[in-house]
Amino acid sequence: MGKKRLYELAKELGLSSKELIAKAKEINININNHMSNIESDEEKLIRDLFLKKEEEKKEDKKIDRKAVTSTDIKNKNMSNYYNTKKNIKKEENVFNDSYINDDYEKEYSNDKTSKKIRKISQSKKSENNKKKVNIKWDKKKEKKTSENQPKNDEPIISKKPIKIGSSISVKELSEKIGKSVAEIIKKLLLLGIVATINQEIDFDTASLIADEFGIKIEKAIEKDDEELLLQEEEDREEDLKPRPPVVTIMGHVDHGKTSLLDAIRQTNVIATEAGGITQHIGAYMVNIDGKKITFLDTPGHEAFTAMRARGAKVTDIAVLVVAADDGVMPQTIEAINHAKAANVTIIVAINKIDKSGANPDRVKQELTEHGLIPEDWGGDTICVPVSAKKKIGIENLLEMILLVAEMQELKANPNKKARGTVIEAKLDKSRGPVATVLIQNGTLNIGDYFIVGNTYGKVRTMTDDKGKNVKKAGPSMPVEITGLSEVPDAGDIFITVNDEKTARTISEKRKEKYREEHLQSSQKISLDDLFNQIQAGKVKELNIIIKADVQGSVEALKQSLEKLSNDEVKIKAIHGGVGAITETDVMFASASNAIIIGFNVRPQPSAATLAEKHKVDIRLYRVIYDAIEDMQSAMKGMLEPEYKEVVTGHAEVRAIFKASSVGTIAGCYVTDGKVNRNNEARVIRDGVVIYEGKIASLKRFKDDAREVNAGFECGITLEKFNDIKEGDIIETYTMEAVPRK
């Protein structure tokens, strides 16, 4: 027999790796972890020990069966004895009843006046009962009158002082001191205070009124509601139940993180991302052989450091994806540092092993430089060679994840109020603010009130990662919820509360704190002449307003741009939000002399005209590092000549026609400008750009048209895009070269 891994032997014996390690130590076999190799002699010893224990268990079961059969026989004999006794008693009772009835019939059978005697006796009994009832009623009345009579001799003084907060309503005070609302209002009027039943009065006023009635009041030490919420009670061991592990896929850009997760999930997600780069965190739950694993896909570019760090906070295991042909890169090192700081177990997936230039040994060598020593080399880091494209080594990787999770013994209490973290948040036109929440402890139900960051709400709907509606969400389950008052920030702590009042008061307090910290400057600024103003000493602080399609991008862009601050100028994001650039954003930018940066969003037509009027600089980007490069070059005074986008017209989609040979034809009405066949086009839905490309064909009725002016209808087809819906706006534009000054 050859060498065998411990976890493989554990599978054969039907034990967990941890139990097998403990049993091996009983017979003086030293094993460090589940990946350790076992010699053939050691395997025999373990198997013999396991067989002996099984034989002992069988013998114990035989003895128990014998004992059970003997007790059953005794119980049956006893039950028969008691049943015979009961039958004898029943027969005696029947005999006695029949004997009494016979005597009764003999006495009254020959008597004609028997019926009259019965009637008289019944009437006498009813009169006696009435008298008894009247006596009882009179006694009750006497008790009530004695209770209602005021005792003038003894003053009413409560034994224990009543505790109240810094303020209390008149109704609550009346309930606590046991006096009517009218009496309290009278006393307030004598003090010169006009108050209603629901009006709040302070502690001093309440204590004066209580003294009038001879009642003592003490001020309760009020703890902040936020402190009480954040204080999480320790769970008892019997309440804890196993939960699925939360796994974060981390690594450098274009090393195949989303492709690997795609191979696991067997669905295509990468096509929906701009340029094949993951721009948002996605949370997915995967079922493997009856065991669930929750995956978080964090973006790989360095600009999304904040999003990746947030992913490491909520995770149990980090899968570090490193390309076999590329090796360890800056973002790989960054991911290692985040995982180490969060004390998260790292499993390395060496991807792209099917490529010609793949060198897994070089990757392992580079990993040792950063403290990750592979198990093959005598370390404790699990390294699994995989190919996401050809689906090689995927099963082995999943097996390793489940083994590590088993060793960690991950548990949570599902029978308590839910707590979690916001993974992503966005604004939906039909559903309003929507947040993807990962439940970490407790169970979230539909109808629960919650507080998350500065916002609050009530759970209206819950959908899982597959888009199915769910009523409950337990630990380690990612769900998309609706019912929020505003869009929360990604990474905010999600806590359920008892009622709406508590949630509202806490969110209002948090908003007040935010307003106090919120500052506005009074300088006018443009990105084009930013360097000149820095040199002149006019700019000390550059304010920016960030608008993006999802909250995670806002946070990442904010942190990336603020990092560019130097000794001469400080970049400050004064506002960040989700959705299209509106008039209020332009007015805010005008008042605070800020630059608006739009990421994956477009300005509303009214906002664009207002920006021109107030000379507010709006910059629109599709890729995050373009925004960073522009800001860096603006600060250095090295802005290169660029092509300016000139919008030629807008067309509203009013009808959709489908043709098998052509695809989807958009029946449009040109609202302003003109649509040219050679122009570039973009499809805007709810202020968010969902497509950018070229116009495939432009027609007026059945004839091809070169251009269609405002006020006319036309048919438009777009290149490689058929997901057009009624209400979409097709914006056409051209690129014109504009020299820099």
C-alpha positions in Angstrom: 0.0 0.0 0.0 1.2 3.5 -0.9 1.0 6.8 1.1 -2.5 8.2 1.6 -3.7 11.7 2.7 -5.5 11.9 6.1 -8.7 13.4 4.6 -9.0 10.5 2.1 -8.8 7.9 4.9 -11.4 10.0 6.9 -13.8 9.8 4.0 -13.4 6.0 3.8 -14.1 5.5 7.5 -17.0 8.0 7.5 -15.3 10.4 10.0 -14.4 14.1 9.9 -10.7 15.0 9.6 -10.7 16.4 13.1 -12.1 13.2 14.7 -9.5 11.1 12.9 -6.6 13.3 14.0 -7.8 12.9 17.6 -8.0 9.1 17.3 -4.6 8.9 15.7 -3.1 10.8 18.7 -4.7 8.1 21.0 -2.4 5.5 19.5 0.7 7.9 19.5 0.6 8.7 15.8 1.5 12.4 15.3 -0.5 14.1 12.5 -0.4 17.9 12.0 -3.3 18.6 9.6 -5.8 17.0 7.2 -3.3 17.1 4.3 -0.7 15.0 6.1 0.5 11.8 4.5 -0.1 8.4 6.3 2.2 5.4 6.1 0.7 2.0 5.4 1.6 0.7 8.9 -0.1 3.7 10.5 -3.2 3.2 8.4 -3.4 -0.5 9.5 -3.3 0.6 13.2 -6.0 3.2 12.7 -8.3 0.8 10.8 -7.8 -1.9 13.6 -8.7 0.6 16.3 -11.8 1.6 14.4 -12.9 -2.1 13.9 -12.5 -2.8 17.6 -14.7 0.1 18.6 -17.4 -1.0 16.2 -17.4 -4.5 17.6 -17.7 -3.1 21.2 -20.6 -1.0 20.1 -22.4 -4.0 18.6 -22.0 -6.0 21.9 -23.4 -3.0 23.9 -26.4 -2.9 21.5 -27.1 -6.6 22.1 -27.1 -6.2 25.9 -29.4 -3.1 25.6 -31.9 -5.1 23.5 -32.0 -7.9 26.1 -32.7 -5.4 28.8 -35.4 -3.7 26.8 -37.3 -7.0 26.0 -37.3 -8.0 29.7 -38.7 -4.6 30.8 -41.4 -4.8 28.0 -42.6 -8.2 29.4 -42.9 -6.8 32.9 -44.8 -3.7 31.7 -47.2 -5.9 29.7 -48.0 -8.0 32.8 -48.6 -4.9 35.0 -50.9 -3.4 32.4 -53.0 -6.6 32.2 -53.3 -6.6 36.0 -54.5 -2.9 36.1 -57.0 -3.4 33.2 -58.7 -6.4 35.0 -59.0 -4.3 38.2 -60.6 -1.4 36.3 -63.2 -3.8 34.6 -64.2 -5.2 38.1 -64.8 -1.6 39.4 -66.9 -0.7 36.4 -69.1 -3.7 36.8 -69.7 -2.9 40.6 -70.7 0.7 39.7 -73.2 -0.5 37.1 -74.7 -2.9 39.6 -75.1 -0.2 42.3 -76.8 2.3 39.9 -79.3 -0.3 38.7 -80.2 -1.3 42.3 -80.9 2.4 43.3 -83.1 3.0 40.2 -85.2 -0.1 41.0 -85.9 1.1 44.6 -86.8 4.6 43.3 -89.4 3.1 40.9 -90.9 0.9 43.6 -91.5 3.9 46.0 -93.2 6.2 43.4 -94.8 3.8 41.0 -98.1 3.6 43.0 -98.1 7.2 44.2 -100.2 9.6 42.0 -98.8 12.8 43.6 -95.2 12.0 42.8 -95.0 14.7 40.0 -96.4 17.4 42.3 -93.8 16.6 45.0 -91.0 16.9 42.5 -92.3 20.3 41.2 -92.5 21.7 44.7 -89.0 20.5 45.7 -87.6 22.1 42.5 -89.2 25.5 43.1 -87.8 25.5 46.7 -84.3 24.8 45.5 -84.4 27.7 42.9 -85.6 30.2 45.6 -82.7 29.2 47.9 -80.2 29.6 45.0 -81.5 33.1 44.2 -81.0 34.1 47.8 -77.5 32.8 47.8 -76.7 34.8 44.6 -78.1 38.0 46.0 -76.0 37.7 49.2 -72.8 37.2 47.0 -73.7 40.2 44.8 -74.2 42.5 47.9 -70.8 41.4 49.2 -69.1 42.2 45.9 -70.7 45.7 45.9 -69.5 46.4 49.4 -66.0 45.4 48.4 -66.1 47.8 45.4 -67.4 50.7 47.4 -64.8 50.2 50.0 -62.0 50.2 47.4 -63.3 53.3 45.6 -63.7 55.3 48.9 -60.7 57.7 49.2 -58.5 57.3 52.2 -58.0 60.9 53.3 -55.9 60.0 56.3 -53.1 58.3 54.4 -51.2 60.3 51.7 -50.4 58.5 48.4 -46.6 58.0 48.2 -45.0 55.4 45.9 -42.6 53.1 47.7 -40.1 52.9 44.8 -39.1 56.0 42.8 -40.2 55.9 39.2 -37.4 56.2 36.6 -38.0 58.3 33.4 -35.7 59.6 30.6 -34.7 63.2 29.9 -38.2 63.8 28.4 -41.6 62.1 28.6 -45.0 62.6 27.0 -48.0 63.6 29.2 -49.8 60.3 28.4 -46.7 58.2 29.4 -46.4 60.2 32.6 -50.0 59.6 33.5 -49.6 55.9 33.0 -46.4 55.7 35.1 -47.7 57.7 38.1 -51.2 56.3 37.9 -53.0 59.7 37.5 -55.5 60.8 34.8 -54.3 63.0 31.9 -56.8 65.7 32.9 -55.2 66.0 36.4 -51.7 66.3 35.0 -52.8 69.0 32.4 -54.5 70.9 35.3 -51.2 70.9 37.2 -49.3 72.0 34.1 -51.7 74.9 33.6 -51.1 76.0 37.2 -47.4 76.1 36.4 -48.1 78.2 33.3 -47.5 75.4 30.7 -50.2 74.7 28.1 -49.7 71.0 27.0 -51.7 68.4 25.1 -51.9 64.6 25.7 -49.0 63.8 23.3 -46.7 66.7 24.1 -43.3 66.0 25.5 -42.2 67.6 28.8 -38.7 67.7 30.3 -37.5 65.8 33.4 -37.6 68.9 35.7 -41.3 69.7 34.8 -42.3 66.0 35.2 -40.6 65.9 38.7 -42.5 69.0 39.9 -45.8 67.5 38.8 -44.9 64.1 40.5 -44.1 66.0 43.8 -47.5 67.5 43.7 -49.0 64.0 43.9 -46.4 62.8 46.5 -44.5 60.6 44.0 -40.7 60.5 43.6 -39.1 60.5 40.2 -35.5 59.6 39.3 -33.7 60.2 36.0 -32.8 57.0 34.2 -29.2 56.8 32.8 -29.9 56.6 29.0 -27.5 54.7 26.9 -27.2 55.6 23.3 -29.4 53.5 21.0 -26.5 53.0 18.7 -24.3 51.6 21.5 -27.1 49.2 22.5 -27.5 48.0 18.9 -23.7 47.4 18.4 -23.5 45.4 21.7 -24.0 41.9 20.4 -24.8 39.3 23.0 -22.7 36.2 23.2 -24.4 33.1 21.9 -24.7 29.9 23.9 -23.0 26.8 22.5 -26.3 24.9 22.2 -27.8 27.7 20.1 -25.0 27.7 17.5 -25.5 25.7 14.3 -23.1 25.0 11.4 -23.2 27.6 8.6 -21.8 27.7 5.0 -18.3 29.2 4.6 -18.0 32.6 2.9 -15.3 32.5 0.3 -13.7 35.5 -1.4 -12.1 35.2 -4.8 -9.1 37.6 -4.7 -6.2 38.4 -7.1 -4.8 40.6 -9.8 -6.7 42.1 -12.7 -7.2 39.7 -15.6 -5.9 36.6 -13.7 -9.2 34.8 -14.2 -11.1 35.3 -11.0 -14.6 35.8 -12.6 -13.8 33.0 -15.1 -13.0 30.7 -12.2 -16.2 31.6 -10.3 -18.0 31.3 -13.6 -16.7 27.7 -14.0 -17.9 26.9 -10.5 -21.4 28.4 -11.0 -21.7 27.2 -14.6 -23.1 30.6 -15.7 -21.7 33.5 -17.7 -21.2 36.6 -15.7 -18.1 38.1 -17.4 -20.0 39.2 -20.4 -22.0 41.8 -18.4 -18.9 43.6 -17.1 -17.3 46.5 -19.0 -14.2 45.3 -20.9 -14.3 41.9 -19.2 -13.2 43.6 -15.9 -15.4 43.0 -12.8 -16.5 46.4 -11.6 -18.8 45.4 -8.7 -18.9 42.8 -6.0 -21.1 39.8 -6.8 -22.3 37.5 -4.0 -23.4 34.0 -5.1 -24.4 30.8 -3.2 -23.2 27.5 -4.7 -24.5 24.0 -3.7 -21.8 21.3 -4.0 -22.8 17.7 -3.0 -25.4 19.0 -0.6 -23.0 21.4 1.1 -23.3 25.2 0.4 -20.6 27.7 -0.2 -21.1 31.5 -0.5 -18.7 33.2 -3.0 -17.8 36.9 -3.1 -16.1 38.1 -6.4 -14.0 41.1 -5.6 -12.7 43.3 -8.4 -8.9 43.0 -9.1 -7.9 46.5 -10.1 -6.0 48.5 -7.5 -8.6 51.3 -7.6 -11.1 48.9 -6.0 -8.9 48.4 -2.9 -11.7 49.5 -0.6 -14.1 46.9 -2.2 -11.6 44.1 -1.9 -10.8 45.0 1.8 -14.5 45.0 2.5 -14.8 41.5 1.0 -12.0 40.3 3.3 -13.8 41.5 6.4 -16.9 39.4 5.8 -15.1 36.3 4.6 -13.9 33.0 6.2 -11.6 31.7 3.4 -9.7 33.7 0.7 -9.0 32.0 -2.6 -6.0 33.8 -4.1 -6.1 33.4 -7.9 -2.6 33.7 -9.5 -2.0 33.2 -13.3 0.6 30.5 -13.9 2.0 32.5 -16.9 2.0 35.9 -15.1 3.0 35.2 -11.5 2.6 37.4 -8.4 1.6 41.0 -9.3 1.0 44.3 -7.2 -2.7 43.5 -6.7 -1.8 39.9 -5.7 0.5 41.2 -2.9 -2.2 43.7 -1.8 -4.8 40.8 -1.6 -2.3 38.7 0.5 -1.9 41.7 2.9 -5.7 42.2 3.2 -6.3 38.5 3.9 -3.5 38.3 6.5 -4.8 41.5 8.2 -8.2 39.9 8.5 -6.8 36.6 9.8 -8.3 34.7 6.9 -7.1 31.3 5.7 -5.6 31.6 2.1 -6.0 28.9 -0.5 -3.9 29.6 -3.7 -5.5 28.7 -7.0 -2.8 28.7 -9.7 -4.9 29.4 -12.8 -4.2 29.2 -16.6 -2.1 26.0 -16.3 -3.3 25.0 -19.8 -1.3 27.9 -21.4 2.0 27.2 -23.1 4.0 29.6 -20.9 2.6 28.4 -17.6 5.1 27.8 -14.8 3.4 26.9 -11.5 6.8 26.4 -9.7 7.8 30.0 -10.4 4.4 31.1 -8.8 5.1 29.0 -5.7 8.6 30.5 -5.5 7.2 34.1 -5.7 4.6 33.2 -3.0 7.3 32.1 -0.5 8.7 35.7 -0.7 5.4 36.9 0.8 5.1 34.3 3.6 2.9 31.8 1.7 4.8 28.5 1.7 3.1 25.7 -0.2 2.3 22.3 1.5 4.5 20.5 -1.1 7.4 22.5 0.2 6.7 21.9 3.9 4.5 24.8 4.5 0.7 25.1 5.4 -0.6 27.0 2.3 -2.8 24.8 0.1 -1.9 25.4 -3.6 -4.3 23.9 -6.3 -3.4 24.1 -10.0 -6.6 24.9 -12.0 -7.8 25.9 -15.5 -11.0 27.9 -15.4 -11.3 27.8 -19.2 -10.9 24.0 -19.6 -12.4 23.3 -16.1 -9.4 21.4 -14.8 -8.9 21.0 -11.0 -12.2 22.7 -10.1 -13.5 19.7 -8.1 -10.2 19.5 -6.2 -10.3 23.2 -5.3 -13.9 22.9 -4.0 -12.9 19.8 -1.9 -10.1 21.8 -0.4 -12.4 24.7 0.5 -14.9 22.3 2.2 -12.0 20.7 4.1 -10.7 24.0 5.4 -14.2 25.1 6.3 -14.7 21.8 8.2 -11.5 22.4 10.2 -12.6 25.9 11.1 -16.0 24.7 12.6 -18.0 27.7 11.3 -21.1 28.3 13.4 -23.8 30.9 13.8 -27.1 31.4 15.7 -30.1 31.4 13.3 -32.6 32.0 16.1 -31.9 35.7 16.7 -32.2 39.1 15.0 -30.3 39.3 11.7 -27.0 41.1 11.4 -25.0 41.5 8.2 -23.0 43.6 5.8 -24.1 45.5 2.6 -22.1 44.0 -0.3 -23.6 46.3 -3.0 -26.3 48.9 -3.3 -28.0 50.6 -6.3 -31.1 52.7 -7.3 -33.6 50.8 -9.4 -36.3 52.8 -11.3 -39.2 50.3 -10.5 -38.1 49.0 -7.1 -36.3 52.0 -5.6 -33.2 51.6 -3.5 -31.9 48.0 -3.6 -29.1 46.5 -1.5 -27.3 43.2 -1.6 -26.8 42.0 2.0 -24.8 39.1 3.3 -26.4 37.8 6.5 -23.7 36.9 9.0 -25.8 36.0 12.1 -29.5 35.5 12.9 -32.3 35.2 10.4 -33.8 38.0 8.3 -37.6 37.8 7.5 -39.9 39.7 5.3 -41.4 42.6 7.3 -38.4 43.1 9.6 -37.4 46.7 10.4 -33.7 47.5 10.0 -31.0 50.2 10.2 -28.1 50.3 7.8 -25.7 53.2 7.8 -27.6 56.5 7.7 -30.7 54.8 6.3 -33.5 52.6 7.6 -36.4 50.6 6.2 -38.6 47.6 6.3 -37.9 44.4 4.3 -40.5 44.3 1.5 -39.0 41.7 -0.8 -36.0 39.4 -0.7 -34.5 37.6 -3.7 -31.6 35.2 -3.7 -28.6 35.2 -6.1 -30.6 33.2 -8.7 -33.5 35.8 -8.7 -36.0 33.7 -6.7 -38.1 35.3 -4.0 -37.4 34.0 -0.5 -39.2 34.6 2.8 -36.2 33.9 5.1 -32.4 34.4 4.9 -30.2 32.6 7.3 -26.4 33.0 8.1 -24.0 33.2 5.2 -26.8 33.8 2.7 -26.6 36.7 0.3 -29.9 38.4 -0.6 -31.1 41.4 -2.5 -33.6 43.4 -0.4 -36.0 46.3 -1.1 -37.8 48.7 1.2 -34.9 51.1 2.0 -35.5 54.8 2.5 -32.3 55.7 0.6 -29.3 53.9 -1.1 -26.9 52.8 1.7 -23.1 52.7 1.4 -21.4 49.5 0.4 -19.8 48.0 3.6 -22.4 49.4 6.0 -23.5 47.2 8.9 -27.0 45.9 8.6 -28.9 45.4 11.9 -32.6 44.5 12.4 -34.5 46.4 15.1 -37.9 45.9 16.9 -39.9 48.8 15.4 -39.8 51.6 12.8 -39.6 54.3 15.5 -36.2 53.0 16.8 -34.9 52.7 13.2 -36.0 56.2 12.3 -34.5 57.9 15.4 -31.1 56.2 14.9 -30.9 57.1 11.2 -31.8 60.7 12.0 -29.0 60.9 14.6 -26.6 59.5 12.1 -27.7 62.0 9.4 -27.2 64.9 11.8 -23.6 63.7 12.5 -22.9 63.5 8.8 -24.3 67.0 8.2 -22.0 68.4 10.9 -19.0 66.8 9.3 -20.0 67.9 5.8 -18.1 71.1 4.8 -18.4 73.2 1.7 -15.7 75.5 0.1 -16.2 78.7 -1.8 -13.8 78.5 -4.7 -14.6 78.1 -8.5 -12.6 75.4 -10.2 -12.3 73.6 -13.6 -10.2 70.6 -14.4 -8.7 72.3 -17.5 -7.1 75.2 -15.7 -6.5 73.3 -12.4 -2.7 73.4 -12.7 -2.6 77.1 -13.3 -4.7 77.8 -10.3 -2.5 75.5 -8.2 0.6 77.4 -9.3 -1.1 80.7 -8.5 -1.8 79.5 -5.1 -5.6 79.9 -5.5 -6.4 76.2 -5.0 -5.8 74.6 -1.7 -8.6 72.1 -1.9 -10.3 70.5 -4.9 -13.9 69.5 -4.3 -15.4 66.7 -6.4 -18.9 65.2 -6.7 -19.0 61.5 -7.7 -22.0 59.9 -9.4 -22.0 56.2 -10.4 -24.3 53.4 -11.3 -23.7 51.4 -8.1 -22.6 52.5 -4.6 -19.4 50.3 -4.5 -18.0 52.2 -7.5 -18.7 55.5 -5.7 -16.7 54.4 -2.7 -13.8 53.0 -4.7 -13.5 56.1 -6.9 -13.7 58.4 -3.9 -10.8 56.6 -2.1 -8.7 56.4 -5.3 -9.0 60.1 -6.1 -8.5 61.3 -2.5 -5.2 59.3 -2.5 -3.9 61.6 -5.3 -3.8 64.6 -2.8 -0.4 66.2 -2.4 1.2 69.1 -0.5 -0.1 71.7 -2.9 -3.7 70.5 -3.3 -6.1 68.3 -1.4 -8.8 66.4 -3.3 -12.0 66.1 -1.3 -15.1 64.1 -2.4 -17.9 66.3 -0.9 -20.7 64.1 -2.2 -21.3 60.7 -3.8 -24.5 59.2 -5.0 -26.1 56.6 -7.3 -28.0 57.3 -10.5 -28.0 59.9 -13.3 -26.5 63.4 -12.8 -29.4 65.6 -11.8 -30.0 69.4 -11.6 -29.5 69.3 -7.8 -26.0 67.8 -8.3 -25.2 70.7 -10.7 -26.5 73.3 -8.3 -24.5 71.7 -5.5 -21.4 71.7 -7.6 -22.0 75.4 -8.6 -22.4 76.4 -4.9 -19.3 74.6 -3.7 -17.3 75.1 -6.9 -16.8 71.3 -7.4 -16.1 69.1 -10.5 -18.7 66.4 -11.2 -17.3 63.0 -12.2 -19.8 60.5 -13.7 -18.9 56.9 -13.8 -21.1 54.7 -16.0 -23.9 57.3 -15.8 -25.2 60.2 -18.0 -26.4 63.7 -17.0 -30.1 64.4 -17.5 -30.8 66.9 -20.4 -31.9 69.6 -18.0 -28.8 69.0 -15.9 -26.5 69.3 -18.9 -28.1 72.7 -20.0 -27.9 74.0 -16.4 -24.2 72.9 -16.2 -23.4 75.0 -19.4 -25.2 78.0 -17.9 -23.4 77.8 -14.5 -20.1 76.7 -16.2 -19.9 73.5 -14.1 -17.3 71.0 -15.3 -18.8 67.5 -15.9 -16.5 64.6 -16.7 -17.9 61.2 -17.8 -16.0 57.9 -17.7 -16.6 54.3 -18.4 -13.3 52.9 -17.0 -12.1 53.9 -13.5 -8.4 54.3 -14.3 -9.2 56.9 -17.0 -10.6 59.2 -14.3 -7.5 58.7 -12.2 -5.1 59.4 -15.1 -7.1 62.6 -16.1 -6.9 63.8 -12.5 -3.2 63.1 -12.2 -2.4 64.8 -15.5 -4.6 67.8 -14.6 -2.7 68.3 -11.3 0.6 68.0 -13.1 -0.5 70.4 -15.9 0.0 67.7 -18.6 -3.4 67.3 -20.0 -3.0 66.0 -23.6 -5.3 67.1 -26.4 -8.4 65.0 -26.5 -11.5 64.3 -28.6 -14.5 66.1 -27.3 -17.9 64.4 -27.5 -20.6 66.4 -29.4 -24.1 65.1 -28.9 -26.0 65.3 -32.2 -29.5 64.1 -31.1 -31.8 62.0 -29.0 -34.3 59.4 -30.1 -37.0 57.9 -27.8 -37.8 54.2 -28.3 -41.6 53.9 -28.6 -42.1 50.5 -30.2 -40.1 47.3 -30.7 -40.2 45.1 -33.8 -38.4 41.7 -34.0 -37.1 40.3 -37.3 -35.3 36.9 -37.5 -32.8 38.1 -40.1 -32.1 41.6 -38.7 -32.7 41.3 -34.9 -34.5 43.9 -32.8 -35.6 47.0 -34.6 -36.3 50.1 -32.4 -39.2 52.2 -33.6 -38.0 55.7 -32.5 -39.2 59.3 -32.4 -36.4 61.9 -32.7 -37.0 64.3 -29.8 -34.1 66.8 -30.5 -31.2 67.4 -32.9 -30.8 64.8 -35.7 -29.8 61.2 -35.9 -27.1 60.4 -38.5 -26.4 56.9 -39.8 -22.6 57.4 -39.4 -22.8 58.6 -35.8 -21.8 56.7 -32.7 -24.8 55.7 -30.4 -25.4 54.8 -26.8 -28.5 53.3 -25.2 -29.5 55.0 -21.9 -32.0 53.3 -19.5 -32.9 55.1 -16.3 -29.9 57.4 -16.6 -27.5 54.4 -16.9 -25.5 53.6 -20.0 -26.2 50.0 -21.0 -24.7 50.0 -24.5 -22.2 51.9 -26.6 -21.5 51.2 -30.2 -22.5 52.0 -33.8 -25.8 52.3 -35.7 -26.2 49.3 -37.9 -29.1 50.7 -40.0 -31.3 53.8 -40.1 -34.6 53.7 -42.0 -37.6 56.0 -42.8 -40.5 53.6 -43.5 -38.9 51.0 -45.8 -36.2 53.3 -47.3 -32.7 53.7 -45.9 -32.0 57.2 -44.6 -28.8 59.1 -44.1 -30.2 61.3 -41.3 -33.5 61.9 -39.6 -34.3 65.3 -38.0 -36.2 66.1 -34.8 -40.0 65.5 -34.9 -39.8 62.6 -37.3 -40.1 58.8 -36.7 -37.5 56.3 -37.8 -36.3 52.7 -37.4 -32.9 52.0 -35.8 -30.9 48.8 -35.4 -27.7 48.7 -33.4 -24.6 46.6 -33.9 -24.5 43.4 -31.8 -27.2 44.6 -29.4 -30.8 43.4 -29.3 -31.8 44.1 -25.6 -33.7 47.3 -26.5 -36.9 48.2 -24.5 -39.6 50.7 -24.8 -38.8 54.0 -23.0 -35.0 53.7 -23.7 -33.2 56.7 -25.1 -30.8 56.4 -28.0 -28.2 59.2 -27.9 -26.1 59.8 -31.0 -22.8 61.7 -30.9 -19.6 62.4 -32.8 -16.0 62.9 -31.6 -14.3 66.2 -32.4 -10.7 67.0 -31.7 -10.3 69.9 -29.3 -6.8 71.4 -28.7 -5.7 72.1 -25.1 -4.9 75.6 -24.0 
